[in-house]
Amino acid sequence: MEMEMEVDKGSTSKASPPSNLKKLGLKNSLQTNFGEDYVFQIASSQDIPALALSLSTNVVKLYSPVSGQYFGECKGHSGRIHEISFSAPASPHVLCSCSSDGTVRAWDARSFEQVSMLRAGPSQEIFSFSFGGSSGNLLAAGSNSQVLFWDWRNGKQVACLEESHMDDVTHVQFVPGQQNKLISSSVDGLLCLFDTDGEINDDCNLISVMNVETSVAKVGFFGNENQKLWCLTHIETLSIWDWNEGRREANFEQARSLASDQWNLSNVDYFVDCHYSSTEDLLWLIGGTSSGTLGYFPITQNSNGTRIGAVEAILEGGHIGVVRSVLPASSDQISRGVFGWTGGEDGRLCCWLSGESDLLGGNQSWISSSLVMKPKKNKSKGRHHPY
């Protein structure tokens, strides 16, 4: 048996929520039996009922998001797995992963067998990957000071950009809605914007460079037209950019202190991720403590500037160590009252439930109404960490 399920009541939070806020409870906690091993990342698919977990044992394991049942494992990487995603073009059952062993591998999530593998050059690591391009079949990968490109249809490498960055490329991501454009980030502190149409090279395809001035860990897009970019660094700072104009709109060099001032719990020690709600057009910065408590802090922008606001959700009582990954619930999970999933260095996968329920027990975590995601209405059929 790969997992044991336990209902965790949690502890009483010192941060009392306003009366108009909802409870956020720990539905259950799945304790992986891997001793000192970590949960690095959680990924899910809209098309199949499975949660994928990358672990510090260099394997990916799959579980049921409903029962916690263990399905199987994808085993083959010989180095740390930096990123996993169900994002392969026209392949809903395919899970992709990249690793320090210099490969991007694709796995059939039903059979757990490897179905393809792309390899970088000798001694190269791959820290991040993204699918895009005009056809949707271009695979970009961040490596040791290089951005690599493959044609996913035939597995051939079509380009290697090695002059834009001077250090490890920590994150690559195609712009949602503008799939020919790619943002890369690096330990060298630079964000590079590329146009991937035509023959790809450093001279013709680099559109602009933005200098964050410190090692970049992770980036993501937000805004109604994805025109904004959030950027988290390895020294726990946050900056906000208009990537199209190459302009930094806000820079929080003391982000941990500012977030810590916005609740009355322990100091925020690190940031896990940012979460953007397109329905509310709101961005939250997700910070955590070394004891495993998480907080969602809204990023507000108005005529007075950009600021980190008062905490709008607290997830407490699920983890006892650093949290590495936060995954919002899928549409079908939202309809069942699930808020999301978290995984961390304590080897736990926790499911958080929003709304009133007997399952909430004594857990005193809570959440604002704007963060309780609503299932999207069917308007039309058309649409879509390395260190």
TIVEX-448472 format. One record per residue (C-alpha): residue number from 0; x, y, z. Coordinates in nm, 3 decimals, m for minus. Layout:
REM residues N
+-----+---------+---------+---------+
! num !       x !       y !       z !
+-----+---------+---------+---------+
! NUM !       X !       Y !       Z !
...
+-----+---------+---------+---------+
//
This chain:
REM residues 387
+-----+---------+---------+---------+
! num !       x !       y !       z !
+-----+---------+---------+---------+
!   0 !   0.000 !   0.000 !   0.000 !
!   1 !   0.151 !   0.326 !  m0.115 !
!   2 !  m0.050 !   0.563 !   0.103 !
!   3 !  m0.227 !   0.574 !   0.431 !
!   4 !  m0.517 !   0.816 !   0.460 !
!   5 !  m0.575 !   1.012 !   0.774 !
!   6 !  m0.827 !   1.278 !   0.869 !
!   7 !  m0.630 !   1.564 !   1.022 !
!   8 !  m0.823 !   1.801 !   1.249 !
!   9 !  m0.556 !   2.070 !   1.241 !
!  10 !  m0.478 !   2.330 !   1.502 !
!  11 !  m0.649 !   2.647 !   1.611 !
!  12 !  m0.541 !   2.950 !   1.408 !
!  13 !  m0.445 !   3.269 !   1.588 !
!  14 !  m0.578 !   3.473 !   1.296 !
!  15 !  m0.952 !   3.506 !   1.350 !
!  16 !  m1.134 !   3.560 !   1.021 !
!  17 !  m1.399 !   3.826 !   0.969 !
!  18 !  m1.751 !   3.690 !   1.001 !
!  19 !  m1.821 !   3.715 !   0.627 !
!  20 !  m1.543 !   3.473 !   0.540 !
!  21 !  m1.582 !   3.100 !   0.484 !
!  22 !  m1.418 !   2.816 !   0.664 !
!  23 !  m1.147 !   2.632 !   0.477 !
!  24 !  m1.102 !   2.282 !   0.611 !
!  25 !  m0.858 !   2.000 !   0.563 !
!  26 !  m1.065 !   1.729 !   0.397 !
!  27 !  m0.796 !   1.470 !   0.433 !
!  28 !  m0.423 !   1.425 !   0.442 !
!  29 !  m0.248 !   1.151 !   0.249 !
!  30 !   0.079 !   1.053 !   0.412 !
!  31 !   0.321 !   0.905 !   0.160 !
!  32 !   0.536 !   0.627 !   0.300 !
!  33 !   0.870 !   0.753 !   0.174 !
!  34 !   1.046 !   0.846 !   0.497 !
!  35 !   1.246 !   1.163 !   0.436 !
!  36 !   1.135 !   1.205 !   0.073 !
!  37 !   0.961 !   1.522 !  m0.046 !
!  38 !   0.660 !   1.596 !  m0.262 !
!  39 !   0.803 !   1.844 !  m0.513 !
!  40 !   0.508 !   1.917 !  m0.743 !
!  41 !   0.145 !   1.821 !  m0.798 !
!  42 !  m0.016 !   1.815 !  m1.143 !
!  43 !  m0.363 !   1.722 !  m1.264 !
!  44 !  m0.549 !   1.679 !  m1.590 !
!  45 !  m0.892 !   1.811 !  m1.686 !
!  46 !  m0.942 !   1.495 !  m1.893 !
!  47 !  m0.853 !   1.209 !  m1.658 !
!  48 !  m0.922 !   1.163 !  m1.283 !
!  49 !  m0.563 !   1.147 !  m1.160 !
!  50 !  m0.318 !   1.348 !  m0.953 !
!  51 !   0.051 !   1.319 !  m1.042 !
!  52 !   0.316 !   1.378 !  m0.775 !
!  53 !   0.685 !   1.424 !  m0.846 !
!  54 !   0.890 !   1.297 !  m0.554 !
!  55 !   1.249 !   1.330 !  m0.441 !
!  56 !   1.298 !   0.962 !  m0.527 !
!  57 !   1.308 !   1.072 !  m0.896 !
!  58 !   0.975 !   0.905 !  m0.972 !
!  59 !   0.626 !   1.032 !  m1.051 !
!  60 !   0.340 !   0.859 !  m0.871 !
!  61 !  m0.028 !   0.884 !  m0.960 !
!  62 !  m0.324 !   0.879 !  m0.723 !
!  63 !  m0.700 !   0.917 !  m0.729 !
!  64 !  m0.808 !   1.273 !  m0.637 !
!  65 !  m1.129 !   1.129 !  m0.491 !
!  66 !  m1.018 !   0.836 !  m0.276 !
!  67 !  m0.643 !   0.877 !  m0.253 !
!  68 !  m0.598 !   0.533 !  m0.411 !
!  69 !  m0.251 !   0.468 !  m0.551 !
!  70 !  m0.258 !   0.398 !  m0.926 !
!  71 !   0.105 !   0.342 !  m1.019 !
!  72 !   0.440 !   0.508 !  m1.083 !
!  73 !   0.640 !   0.643 !  m1.376 !
!  74 !   0.998 !   0.544 !  m1.318 !
!  75 !   1.301 !   0.615 !  m1.536 !
!  76 !   1.458 !   0.949 !  m1.444 !
!  77 !   1.803 !   0.927 !  m1.290 !
!  78 !   1.808 !   1.285 !  m1.158 !
!  79 !   1.582 !   1.526 !  m0.976 !
!  80 !   1.249 !   1.591 !  m1.148 !
!  81 !   1.201 !   1.967 !  m1.181 !
!  82 !   0.862 !   1.993 !  m1.354 !
!  83 !   0.564 !   1.775 !  m1.447 !
!  84 !   0.259 !   1.861 !  m1.657 !
!  85 !  m0.033 !   1.707 !  m1.846 !
!  86 !   0.025 !   1.946 !  m2.138 !
!  87 !   0.133 !   1.739 !  m2.439 !
!  88 !  m0.053 !   1.847 !  m2.758 !
!  89 !  m0.367 !   1.641 !  m2.831 !
!  90 !  m0.263 !   1.382 !  m2.571 !
!  91 !  m0.482 !   1.408 !  m2.260 !
!  92 !  m0.346 !   1.084 !  m2.110 !
!  93 !   0.019 !   1.182 !  m2.152 !
!  94 !   0.215 !   1.319 !  m1.856 !
!  95 !   0.545 !   1.496 !  m1.929 !
!  96 !   0.838 !   1.548 !  m1.695 !
!  97 !   1.183 !   1.706 !  m1.711 !
!  98 !   1.485 !   1.632 !  m1.499 !
!  99 !   1.845 !   1.701 !  m1.404 !
! 100 !   1.928 !   1.388 !  m1.605 !
! 101 !   1.890 !   1.610 !  m1.915 !
! 102 !   1.571 !   1.458 !  m2.050 !
! 103 !   1.208 !   1.545 !  m2.114 !
! 104 !   1.006 !   1.226 !  m2.090 !
! 105 !   0.646 !   1.149 !  m2.180 !
! 106 !   0.448 !   0.884 !  m1.994 !
! 107 !   0.114 !   0.714 !  m2.058 !
! 108 !  m0.076 !   0.785 !  m1.736 !
! 109 !  m0.287 !   0.471 !  m1.789 !
! 110 !  m0.004 !   0.218 !  m1.829 !
! 111 !   0.270 !   0.426 !  m1.655 !
! 112 !   0.501 !   0.335 !  m1.945 !
! 113 !   0.741 !   0.583 !  m2.104 !
! 114 !   0.623 !   0.667 !  m2.455 !
! 115 !   0.892 !   0.912 !  m2.565 !
! 116 !   1.211 !   1.083 !  m2.451 !
! 117 !   1.398 !   1.392 !  m2.568 !
! 118 !   1.755 !   1.442 !  m2.453 !
! 119 !   1.963 !   1.758 !  m2.421 !
! 120 !   2.338 !   1.766 !  m2.471 !
! 121 !   2.597 !   1.595 !  m2.246 !
! 122 !   2.598 !   1.717 !  m1.883 !
! 123 !   2.290 !   1.931 !  m1.948 !
! 124 !   2.006 !   1.957 !  m1.697 !
! 125 !   1.649 !   2.055 !  m1.787 !
! 126 !   1.471 !   2.272 !  m1.532 !
! 127 !   1.148 !   2.363 !  m1.711 !
! 128 !   0.948 !   2.299 !  m2.029 !
! 129 !   0.649 !   2.443 !  m2.210 !
! 130 !   0.444 !   2.355 !  m2.520 !
! 131 !   0.346 !   2.628 !  m2.766 !
! 132 !   0.446 !   2.783 !  m3.094 !
! 133 !   0.209 !   2.871 !  m3.375 !
! 134 !   0.117 !   2.504 !  m3.427 !
! 135 !   0.118 !   2.413 !  m3.058 !
! 136 !   0.377 !   2.142 !  m3.124 !
! 137 !   0.688 !   2.339 !  m3.030 !
! 138 !   0.848 !   2.222 !  m2.705 !
! 139 !   1.073 !   2.475 !  m2.530 !
! 140 !   1.299 !   2.373 !  m2.243 !
! 141 !   1.519 !   2.566 !  m2.001 !
! 142 !   1.864 !   2.418 !  m1.951 !
! 143 !   2.215 !   2.521 !  m1.842 !
! 144 !   2.229 !   2.876 !  m1.987 !
! 145 !   2.038 !   2.754 !  m2.294 !
! 146 !   1.682 !   2.753 !  m2.423 !
! 147 !   1.622 !   2.440 !  m2.632 !
! 148 !   1.345 !   2.377 !  m2.885 !
! 149 !   1.209 !   2.052 !  m3.027 !
! 150 !   0.935 !   1.967 !  m3.276 !
! 151 !   0.714 !   1.744 !  m3.062 !
! 152 !   0.574 !   1.564 !  m3.369 !
! 153 !   0.904 !   1.410 !  m3.474 !
! 154 !   1.125 !   1.463 !  m3.170 !
! 155 !   1.386 !   1.662 !  m3.362 !
! 156 !   1.569 !   1.951 !  m3.197 !
! 157 !   1.509 !   2.262 !  m3.407 !
! 158 !   1.700 !   2.529 !  m3.215 !
! 159 !   1.934 !   2.604 !  m2.927 !
! 160 !   1.957 !   2.960 !  m2.794 !
! 161 !   2.280 !   2.998 !  m2.598 !
! 162 !   2.358 !   3.370 !  m2.606 !
! 163 !   2.054 !   3.514 !  m2.428 !
! 164 !   2.125 !   3.377 !  m2.079 !
! 165 !   2.453 !   3.333 !  m1.891 !
! 166 !   2.331 !   3.091 !  m1.623 !
! 167 !   2.073 !   2.817 !  m1.562 !
! 168 !   1.736 !   2.884 !  m1.729 !
! 169 !   1.495 !   2.817 !  m1.443 !
! 170 !   1.158 !   2.864 !  m1.612 !
! 171 !   1.016 !   2.882 !  m1.964 !
! 172 !   0.654 !   2.955 !  m2.050 !
! 173 !   0.467 !   3.038 !  m2.369 !
! 174 !   0.229 !   3.333 !  m2.337 !
! 175 !  m0.133 !   3.210 !  m2.310 !
! 176 !  m0.326 !   3.334 !  m2.612 !
! 177 !  m0.004 !   3.434 !  m2.792 !
! 178 !   0.157 !   3.094 !  m2.832 !
! 179 !   0.433 !   3.218 !  m3.061 !
! 180 !   0.582 !   3.422 !  m2.775 !
! 181 !   0.796 !   3.269 !  m2.499 !
! 182 !   0.927 !   3.408 !  m2.170 !
! 183 !   1.238 !   3.257 !  m2.012 !
! 184 !   1.387 !   3.330 !  m1.670 !
! 185 !   1.729 !   3.256 !  m1.531 !
! 186 !   1.967 !   3.255 !  m1.237 !
! 187 !   2.138 !   3.545 !  m1.417 !
! 188 !   1.842 !   3.765 !  m1.317 !
! 189 !   1.711 !   3.817 !  m1.671 !
! 190 !   1.369 !   3.765 !  m1.824 !
! 191 !   1.388 !   3.718 !  m2.202 !
! 192 !   1.098 !   3.750 !  m2.444 !
! 193 !   1.125 !   3.553 !  m2.770 !
! 194 !   0.918 !   3.533 !  m3.087 !
! 195 !   0.931 !   3.168 !  m3.196 !
! 196 !   0.788 !   3.210 !  m3.546 !
! 197 !   1.017 !   3.118 !  m3.834 !
! 198 !   1.372 !   2.992 !  m3.793 !
! 199 !   1.469 !   3.039 !  m3.429 !
! 200 !   1.803 !   3.200 !  m3.338 !
! 201 !   1.946 !   3.444 !  m3.081 !
! 202 !   1.987 !   3.731 !  m3.328 !
! 203 !   1.641 !   3.741 !  m3.483 !
! 204 !   1.404 !   3.601 !  m3.220 !
! 205 !   1.496 !   3.786 !  m2.901 !
! 206 !   1.241 !   4.068 !  m2.866 !
! 207 !   1.332 !   4.219 !  m2.529 !
! 208 !   1.522 !   4.162 !  m2.203 !
! 209 !   1.399 !   4.256 !  m1.854 !
! 210 !   1.647 !   4.270 !  m1.566 !
! 211 !   1.510 !   4.144 !  m1.232 !
! 212 !   1.856 !   4.195 !  m1.079 !
! 213 !   1.853 !   3.871 !  m0.880 !
! 214 !   1.815 !   3.498 !  m0.951 !
! 215 !   1.464 !   3.420 !  m1.080 !
! 216 !   1.281 !   3.111 !  m0.953 !
! 217 !   0.941 !   3.122 !  m1.122 !
! 218 !   0.719 !   3.340 !  m1.340 !
! 219 !   0.354 !   3.337 !  m1.442 !
! 220 !   0.102 !   3.538 !  m1.642 !
! 221 !  m0.207 !   3.719 !  m1.518 !
! 222 !  m0.454 !   3.990 !  m1.622 !
! 223 !  m0.754 !   3.978 !  m1.852 !
! 224 !  m0.530 !   3.946 !  m2.157 !
! 225 !  m0.231 !   3.789 !  m1.977 !
! 226 !  m0.045 !   4.116 !  m2.027 !
! 227 !   0.108 !   4.110 !  m1.678 !
! 228 !   0.383 !   3.890 !  m1.540 !
! 229 !   0.457 !   3.800 !  m1.178 !
! 230 !   0.809 !   3.698 !  m1.087 !
! 231 !   0.931 !   3.517 !  m0.773 !
! 232 !   1.304 !   3.502 !  m0.697 !
! 233 !   1.531 !   3.270 !  m0.502 !
! 234 !   1.574 !   3.536 !  m0.230 !
! 235 !   1.193 !   3.552 !  m0.184 !
! 236 !   1.124 !   3.882 !  m0.359 !
! 237 !   0.827 !   3.953 !  m0.585 !
! 238 !   0.805 !   4.181 !  m0.886 !
! 239 !   0.521 !   4.265 !  m1.125 !
! 240 !   0.589 !   4.341 !  m1.493 !
! 241 !   0.414 !   4.454 !  m1.808 !
! 242 !   0.603 !   4.203 !  m2.022 !
! 243 !   0.491 !   4.349 !  m2.355 !
! 244 !   0.639 !   4.689 !  m2.271 !
! 245 !   0.927 !   4.544 !  m2.069 !
! 246 !   0.834 !   4.764 !  m1.772 !
! 247 !   0.851 !   4.672 !  m1.404 !
! 248 !   0.539 !   4.802 !  m1.231 !
! 249 !   0.619 !   4.694 !  m0.875 !
! 250 !   0.910 !   4.547 !  m0.686 !
! 251 !   0.872 !   4.398 !  m0.338 !
! 252 !   1.225 !   4.346 !  m0.208 !
! 253 !   1.092 !   4.293 !   0.146 !
! 254 !   0.798 !   4.076 !   0.041 !
! 255 !   0.829 !   3.837 !   0.336 !
! 256 !   0.817 !   4.119 !   0.590 !
! 257 !   0.526 !   4.287 !   0.411 !
! 258 !   0.330 !   3.961 !   0.401 !
! 259 !   0.415 !   3.882 !   0.765 !
! 260 !   0.265 !   4.218 !   0.864 !
! 261 !  m0.064 !   4.116 !   0.701 !
! 262 !  m0.148 !   3.835 !   0.944 !
! 263 !  m0.086 !   3.761 !   1.313 !
! 264 !   0.072 !   3.418 !   1.272 !
! 265 !   0.443 !   3.330 !   1.250 !
! 266 !   0.662 !   3.516 !   1.002 !
! 267 !   0.630 !   3.418 !   0.637 !
! 268 !   0.951 !   3.226 !   0.560 !
! 269 !   0.914 !   3.158 !   0.187 !
! 270 !   0.682 !   3.187 !  m0.113 !
! 271 !   0.543 !   2.882 !  m0.290 !
! 272 !   0.360 !   3.031 !  m0.589 !
! 273 !   0.111 !   3.290 !  m0.709 !
! 274 !  m0.251 !   3.217 !  m0.793 !
! 275 !  m0.460 !   3.417 !  m1.041 !
! 276 !  m0.839 !   3.403 !  m1.067 !
! 277 !  m0.954 !   3.510 !  m1.413 !
! 278 !  m1.318 !   3.531 !  m1.302 !
! 279 !  m1.230 !   3.776 !  m1.024 !
! 280 !  m0.924 !   3.927 !  m1.202 !
! 281 !  m0.728 !   3.896 !  m0.878 !
! 282 !  m0.375 !   3.776 !  m0.802 !
! 283 !  m0.269 !   3.619 !  m0.473 !
! 284 !   0.083 !   3.561 !  m0.342 !
! 285 !   0.106 !   3.230 !  m0.154 !
! 286 !   0.347 !   3.235 !   0.139 !
! 287 !   0.432 !   2.973 !   0.397 !
! 288 !   0.594 !   2.911 !   0.733 !
! 289 !   0.854 !   2.647 !   0.815 !
! 290 !   0.587 !   2.466 !   1.019 !
! 291 !   0.361 !   2.422 !   0.715 !
! 292 !   0.097 !   2.697 !   0.744 !
! 293 !   0.007 !   2.876 !   0.419 !
! 294 !  m0.145 !   3.217 !   0.354 !
! 295 !  m0.299 !   3.374 !   0.042 !
! 296 !  m0.208 !   3.743 !   0.025 !
! 297 !  m0.386 !   3.956 !  m0.241 !
! 298 !  m0.182 !   4.181 !  m0.468 !
! 299 !  m0.383 !   4.500 !  m0.511 !
! 300 !  m0.316 !   4.766 !  m0.775 !
! 301 !  m0.479 !   5.109 !  m0.769 !
! 302 !  m0.399 !   5.480 !  m0.798 !
! 303 !  m0.201 !   5.459 !  m0.474 !
! 304 !   0.027 !   5.192 !  m0.614 !
! 305 !   0.067 !   4.816 !  m0.574 !
! 306 !   0.065 !   4.652 !  m0.233 !
! 307 !   0.047 !   4.316 !  m0.057 !
! 308 !  m0.290 !   4.309 !   0.120 !
! 309 !  m0.427 !   4.141 !   0.432 !
! 310 !  m0.433 !   3.761 !   0.420 !
! 311 !  m0.749 !   3.624 !   0.256 !
! 312 !  m0.701 !   3.253 !   0.324 !
! 313 !  m0.513 !   3.049 !   0.580 !
! 314 !  m0.438 !   2.680 !   0.529 !
! 315 !  m0.332 !   2.543 !   0.866 !
! 316 !  m0.310 !   2.200 !   1.024 !
! 317 !  m0.230 !   1.997 !   0.713 !
! 318 !   0.149 !   2.015 !   0.688 !
! 319 !   0.427 !   1.997 !   0.943 !
! 320 !   0.706 !   2.114 !   0.711 !
! 321 !   0.781 !   2.338 !   0.414 !
! 322 !   0.514 !   2.327 !   0.140 !
! 323 !   0.656 !   2.291 !  m0.210 !
! 324 !   0.346 !   2.286 !  m0.434 !
! 325 !  m0.006 !   2.430 !  m0.441 !
! 326 !  m0.256 !   2.307 !  m0.700 !
! 327 !  m0.600 !   2.473 !  m0.738 !
! 328 !  m0.892 !   2.234 !  m0.776 !
! 329 !  m1.018 !   2.136 !  m1.121 !
! 330 !  m1.371 !   2.225 !  m1.234 !
! 331 !  m1.526 !   1.893 !  m1.125 !
! 332 !  m1.349 !   1.912 !  m0.788 !
! 333 !  m1.473 !   2.269 !  m0.734 !
! 334 !  m1.830 !   2.148 !  m0.780 !
! 335 !  m1.767 !   1.903 !  m0.494 !
! 336 !  m1.640 !   2.182 !  m0.268 !
! 337 !  m1.269 !   2.112 !  m0.305 !
! 338 !  m1.048 !   2.422 !  m0.289 !
! 339 !  m0.715 !   2.265 !  m0.383 !
! 340 !  m0.420 !   2.042 !  m0.303 !
! 341 !  m0.085 !   2.101 !  m0.134 !
! 342 !   0.231 !   1.891 !  m0.107 !
! 343 !   0.558 !   1.937 !   0.074 !
! 344 !   0.873 !   1.828 !   0.246 !
! 345 !   0.676 !   1.631 !   0.506 !
! 346 !   0.580 !   1.384 !   0.232 !
! 347 !   0.211 !   1.476 !   0.260 !
! 348 !  m0.051 !   1.547 !  m0.002 !
! 349 !  m0.334 !   1.751 !   0.153 !
! 350 !  m0.679 !   1.817 !   0.009 !
! 351 !  m0.852 !   2.136 !   0.125 !
! 352 !  m1.231 !   2.168 !   0.132 !
! 353 !  m1.419 !   2.499 !   0.119 !
! 354 !  m1.765 !   2.557 !   0.258 !
! 355 !  m1.955 !   2.429 !   0.561 !
! 356 !  m1.915 !   2.058 !   0.615 !
! 357 !  m1.885 !   1.808 !   0.898 !
! 358 !  m1.553 !   1.711 !   0.743 !
! 359 !  m1.406 !   2.043 !   0.855 !
! 360 !  m1.397 !   1.927 !   1.215 !
! 361 !  m1.196 !   2.153 !   1.443 !
! 362 !  m0.980 !   2.303 !   1.172 !
! 363 !  m0.979 !   2.682 !   1.202 !
! 364 !  m0.845 !   2.761 !   0.857 !
! 365 !  m1.054 !   3.007 !   0.660 !
! 366 !  m1.096 !   3.171 !   0.319 !
! 367 !  m1.246 !   3.482 !   0.159 !
! 368 !  m1.545 !   3.449 !  m0.073 !
! 369 !  m1.343 !   3.584 !  m0.368 !
! 370 !  m1.101 !   3.291 !  m0.340 !
! 371 !  m1.373 !   3.025 !  m0.350 !
! 372 !  m1.351 !   2.942 !  m0.715 !
! 373 !  m1.673 !   2.896 !  m0.905 !
! 374 !  m1.710 !   2.645 !  m1.189 !
! 375 !  m1.682 !   2.823 !  m1.523 !
! 376 !  m1.997 !   2.854 !  m1.730 !
! 377 !  m1.997 !   2.691 !  m2.071 !
! 378 !  m1.979 !   2.989 !  m2.302 !
! 379 !  m1.823 !   2.829 !  m2.608 !
! 380 !  m1.603 !   2.534 !  m2.691 !
! 381 !  m1.302 !   2.733 !  m2.811 !
! 382 !  m1.015 !   2.800 !  m2.549 !
! 383 !  m0.684 !   2.656 !  m2.305 !
! 384 !   1.038 !   2.476 !  m0.999 !
! 385 !   1.348 !   2.408 !  m1.054 !
! 386 !   1.517 !   2.492 !  m0.730 !
+-----+---------+---------+---------+
//
